[in-house]
Structure formats: structure tokens, C-alpha cells
Amino acid sequence: ISSEAGAMDFMTARRLDLNGISAHVSRSGYTGEDGYEISVLAEDVVRLWEMLLADQRVAPIGLGARDSLRLEAGLCLYGHDIDETTSPVEAGLTWSIQKRRRENGGFPGTARIQRELADGTRRVRIGIKPQGRAPAREGTQILSQTGENIGLVTSGGFGPSIDGPIAMGYVPPSFAKPGTALQLVVRGKPLPAT
């Protein structure tokens, strides 16, 4: 559709003409893949859709594909894995706050973030690999090996790259070490996970 889009560097954005459609194109994707996000006026959506599908290399996919990619990449979905009650420290997103800002503050939430950086958090986001084939969906209880309720799954589904279920959720830091044995309550039954 546009040779100019193909020449864009990763993480750049610009206005492009896509066969007569004015578009804002960014070479970035929410899933962390090197892809494109295209924004057009509502009246141009169907025409752009049809142009894209006219290329035999293009196939439509839905939010399920986006969700599995972002889960495999460990990326948060707002309203599920992060919300206004979640700090970047708990969510493992401290990298998104510049070092100077972490040290000097001056932004909403400074006190909490600096306290958590110094003293730790009461919970942290983890990746979870359920054993077997049963997926653990949002809201699934996370139990310790002894059956103590320690957290909740915030997102879960199927991971095509591992051909099995994957999830993420929040647990106390003492349960966050990679390889820690956990249990997930799926359909009322505790199932093993790490």
C-alpha cells in the first residue's frame, strides 16, 4: 500500500497517503512486534480494510491473536493487568520511568513509587505457566503449594509459541521467584503451575 511505510524506522510515526486515504501510521505494535498501527477517519476504514485484504499475504485476525501475543511478550493490558490502583513498581514497569524522575520525583504518585523502590511492594506481577491444557482466565485464584490464597490471575489464555496455557497475575514477592510451584483454581479444582 505504501513504500514509505516500509522505509519507516521502528518506533516512528508519520502521516501517509495510503492509496488516497490519509492515515497516521506508526511502526510499532502493542505486542512488541515490529508491525504497524494505522489510524484513519471512520469513513475510510472499510476501504482500507478491503485494500489490505486484497493482498494475498494478509489475513484478518482478531483481538484473541493480539491477546496471545501480548501475553507471550509479558505486556500488560490496562483494566486487567494494570489500572489506577497498580504502581509501575508492582507491575514490573519501572523501566518506563526515567532514572532522573525515579530519583527526583515531581510527578503524581512520587511518594508511593519512591517508597516501593526503597522498601519493596506487597505484590508483584508474574508470568505463570499452568501445567496441562486448562487455561487460567482473569480472576482465577492463585494458591501457594500449601493452599493459601496468595493472588489472582489478571490475564490468561493460550500461548501459541509454547502450545499451551499462559497467564499473569499478582502475588507477594516471596512467591515471585521463577520456577516457584503454585496452584491455580480452575473450575473449582486446584491445578499445578509454575
MIGUFI-280729 format. One record per residue (C-alpha): y, z, x. Coordinates in steps of 0.05 Angstrom, whole numbers. Each point is the difference from the previous one (the first is absolute). Layout:
N
{atom {Y; Z; X}}
...
//
This chain:
194
{atom {0; 0; 0}}
{atom {47; 15; 58}}
{atom {-7; -13; 74}}
{atom {59; 48; 9}}
{atom {-43; 57; -28}}
{atom {-54; -15; 51}}
{atom {50; 5; 56}}
{atom {25; 69; -21}}
{atom {-14; 59; 46}}
{atom {-40; 59; -27}}
{atom {44; 52; -36}}
{atom {57; -48; -13}}
{atom {29; -24; -65}}
{atom {45; -57; -23}}
{atom {20; -44; -58}}
{atom {-40; -64; -3}}
{atom {-4; -61; -44}}
{atom {-73; -7; -23}}
{atom {-4; -70; -29}}
{atom {64; 10; -40}}
{atom {-11; 74; -15}}
{atom {49; 49; 31}}
{atom {-41; 57; 29}}
{atom {8; 62; 42}}
{atom {-60; -1; 48}}
{atom {-21; 55; 46}}
{atom {-55; -7; 51}}
{atom {-31; 67; -12}}
{atom {-51; 27; -47}}
{atom {-9; 68; -31}}
{atom {-72; 3; 24}}
{atom {21; -7; 73}}
{atom {-27; -70; 4}}
{atom {41; -57; 28}}
{atom {17; -32; -66}}
{atom {59; -17; -44}}
{atom {36; 31; -58}}
{atom {39; -49; -43}}
{atom {53; 20; -51}}
{atom {27; -52; -49}}
{atom {37; 0; -66}}
{atom {-43; 13; -61}}
{atom {9; -71; -25}}
{atom {-29; -28; 65}}
{atom {-63; 43; 4}}
{atom {-47; -47; -38}}
{atom {23; -61; 39}}
{atom {-10; 37; 67}}
{atom {-68; 25; -24}}
{atom {-22; -71; -17}}
{atom {25; -27; 67}}
{atom {-39; 53; 38}}
{atom {-64; -11; -40}}
{atom {5; -75; 12}}
{atom {-19; 14; 72}}
{atom {-76; 3; 5}}
{atom {4; 55; 52}}
{atom {34; 47; -50}}
{atom {-38; 43; -50}}
{atom {30; 51; -48}}
{atom {-17; 73; 11}}
{atom {22; 62; -37}}
{atom {23; 70; 15}}
{atom {-71; 21; 14}}
{atom {0; -43; 63}}
{atom {67; 29; 21}}
{atom {-26; 70; -14}}
{atom {-63; -8; 42}}
{atom {40; -29; 58}}
{atom {50; 57; -1}}
{atom {-55; 52; -6}}
{atom {-36; -29; 60}}
{atom {65; -1; 39}}
{atom {15; 73; -20}}
{atom {65; -19; -35}}
{atom {28; 44; -55}}
{atom {16; -22; -71}}
{atom {60; 35; -29}}
{atom {-17; 41; -61}}
{atom {-71; 10; 25}}
{atom {-3; 19; 74}}
{atom {74; 18; 6}}
{atom {53; 22; -49}}
{atom {63; 42; -1}}
{atom {-41; 63; 15}}
{atom {-33; -29; 62}}
{atom {31; 6; 69}}
{atom {-7; -54; 53}}
{atom {-33; 53; 44}}
{atom {-55; 15; -51}}
{atom {-11; -74; -13}}
{atom {-7; -18; 74}}
{atom {64; -41; -3}}
{atom {41; 37; 52}}
{atom {3; -65; 40}}
{atom {48; -26; -54}}
{atom {53; 51; 19}}
{atom {38; -17; 64}}
{atom {-10; 51; 55}}
{atom {75; 14; 2}}
{atom {0; 13; -75}}
{atom {-61; 46; 4}}
{atom {37; 41; 53}}
{atom {71; -2; -27}}
{atom {-12; -2; -75}}
{atom {57; -17; -45}}
{atom {-41; -31; -56}}
{atom {-28; 26; -66}}
{atom {-61; 43; 14}}
{atom {19; 15; 72}}
{atom {-17; 74; -5}}
{atom {-70; -12; -29}}
{atom {-17; -56; 49}}
{atom {24; 38; 61}}
{atom {-38; 62; -23}}
{atom {-64; -39; -11}}
{atom {7; -35; 67}}
{atom {7; 68; 34}}
{atom {-49; 42; -41}}
{atom {-47; -51; -32}}
{atom {-14; -15; -73}}
{atom {-45; 31; -53}}
{atom {-33; -68; -13}}
{atom {-8; -67; 35}}
{atom {-20; -70; -23}}
{atom {-68; -22; 24}}
{atom {-44; -61; -5}}
{atom {-67; 13; -34}}
{atom {-66; -38; 6}}
{atom {-46; 18; -59}}
{atom {-74; -7; 16}}
{atom {-39; -46; -46}}
{atom {31; -51; -47}}
{atom {38; 42; -52}}
{atom {75; -6; 7}}
{atom {44; 62; -4}}
{atom {61; -16; -43}}
{atom {68; 33; -4}}
{atom {-6; 71; -24}}
{atom {-69; 12; 29}}
{atom {-9; 71; 25}}
{atom {-12; 8; 75}}
{atom {-45; 59; 17}}
{atom {-18; 32; 66}}
{atom {-73; 2; 20}}
{atom {-4; 70; -32}}
{atom {27; -26; -66}}
{atom {71; 26; 6}}
{atom {51; -45; -36}}
{atom {45; -22; 57}}
{atom {38; -61; -26}}
{atom {4; -64; -41}}
{atom {-12; -73; 12}}
{atom {65; -38; -10}}
{atom {-28; -71; 6}}
{atom {-71; -27; 3}}
{atom {-37; -64; -8}}
{atom {-44; -51; 35}}
{atom {11; -20; 73}}
{atom {-23; -71; 11}}
{atom {2; 7; 76}}
{atom {-49; 58; -2}}
{atom {-37; -24; -62}}
{atom {6; 67; -32}}
{atom {45; 51; -33}}
{atom {63; 28; 35}}
{atom {52; 50; -22}}
{atom {58; 42; 23}}
{atom {25; 68; -22}}
{atom {30; 65; 22}}
{atom {-36; 60; 30}}
{atom {21; 61; 42}}
{atom {7; -19; 74}}
{atom {-63; 39; 18}}
{atom {-40; -52; -39}}
{atom {35; -61; 29}}
{atom {-38; -11; 65}}
{atom {-35; -68; 1}}
{atom {-73; 7; -16}}
{atom {8; 64; -42}}
{atom {-54; 4; -54}}
{atom {29; 4; -70}}
{atom {-24; -8; -72}}
{atom {33; -41; -54}}
{atom {-12; 17; -73}}
{atom {-17; -68; -32}}
{atom {-21; 1; -73}}
{atom {-10; 75; 4}}
{atom {-47; -3; 60}}
{atom {20; 19; 72}}
{atom {-15; -58; 47}}
{atom {3; 1; 76}}
{atom {59; -31; 38}}
{atom {34; 5; 68}}
//
